């Protein structure tokens, strides 16, 4: 069987290929930010069991973070820190809403999503300050975990009290009033 | 001009197309996490001027976060908080290293990347607790910014002292010793 491809036809094919490549690159550079997991959470929690809101409030809740082999060299001296910040991808989140109801006493309260810790965010990024118990063979043993088993981990940072732990009476007051740990 | 494409050849082309589509989807689903900016930082800093390490230590450094129109409804009640946490994409970062030297007195110190705040991370995610001065027309006026002009913003969260601002003498000590604000 023969298929005729004229020079004109070849130009069209070339044009489609270039367009395709252009769109892909355009999306990557302009609109999309692409990350790769550096590790994964292991915890006793699943969507079925649920996970505690802001697990640091339940310090006995233990879990581990498995750092993938290619990143384990980057853990050197991590064990010097008592608290670390974990940034992870809430991979079970399907959609997001503009508003959320904080777990407050007043059921009429509705807050803008960015004024809450609801997981249903446009970019479902989880953030937790957890206690680091031990580092062994590329595993971080932590307490205060509120993530599901299998949650992809994006970054680990040391917790620096002078910049991460600011004092704010105003935030303390609103936190107490609204119980914004969602 | 004619090009012969046998049935066998057509099968090969079909196979390559399917493989291509499969790889693309596989990367998206399994390996890659894709986010879209919800806004952008405006600040007086650029790669040429440099930016302060952990800008919160220079509270007079002011900037704004422009939230894109489709996300502005999610800012409701944001102004109740004195401090907010901003998660952003360090889009100028080109590569990462397994280790980094903290800005310490001893030039021999080498720390694993995850035990530092160096921007050269596998997933270059920036994290800053900043003071919120005002919210107006989808703009957050903040002080304590350490991001470059044009930095894409991924998420905003309220700063909750009880979970985000833990007390840790150990972290305070190591922070003082090493000046880990890089």
Interface residues (C-beta under 8 A of the other chain):
Chain A: X1 X2 X3 X4 X5 X6 X7 X31 X32 X33 X34 X35 X36 X37 X38 X54 X56 X57 X67 X71 X73 X74 X75 X76 X77 X78 X80 X81 X82 X83 X85 X87 X89 X91 X98 X99 X110 X111 X112 X113 X114 X115 X116 X117 X121 X122 X123 X125 X127 X128 X129 X152 X154 X155 X156 X157 X158 X159 X160 X161 X162 X163 X164 X165 X166 X167 X168 X170 X171 X172 X174 X175 X180 X181
Chain B: X1 X2 X3 X4 X5 X6 X7 X31 X32 X33 X34 X35 X36 X37 X38 X54 X56 X57 X67 X71 X73 X74 X75 X76 X77 X78 X80 X81 X82 X83 X85 X87 X89 X91 X98 X99 X110 X111 X112 X113 X114 X115 X116 X117 X121 X122 X123 X125 X127 X128 X129 X152 X154 X155 X156 X157 X158 X159 X160 X161 X162 X163 X164 X165 X166 X167 X168 X170 X171 X172 X174 X175 X180 X181
